[in-house]
Amino acid sequence: MDEKALHDEQRLMRMMRKTLTSIVRDTAPRDGNPSPLSEATILNIKDCLMVISTRETELARLTGRTLDERPHFTDETPTSHAVKISGISKKTH
């Protein structure tokens, strides 16, 4: 599978996950009312989200990405910094 196809599939998985979770959020029971979704529908949504999650993991592995990536602003200060080993002085005991 070529790189573009993998990225297109990642985009599709992300869109499907966001749509399903939006549906769940919008139909969540409020004020003690029962859920408008049947138990079978809820289980089907859970199964779909598991399949999407599994495929997202596979696609991340194929493209060399990790799933813990987060967007960063260009002006954001880094949380860590590199230190050159040659800049560390040796201690004598």
Secondary structure by P-SEA (a helix, b strand, c coil): ccaaaaaaaaaaaaaaaaaaaaaaaaacccccccccccaaaaaaaaaaaaaaaaaaaaaaaaacccccbbbbbccccccbbbbbcccbbbbcc
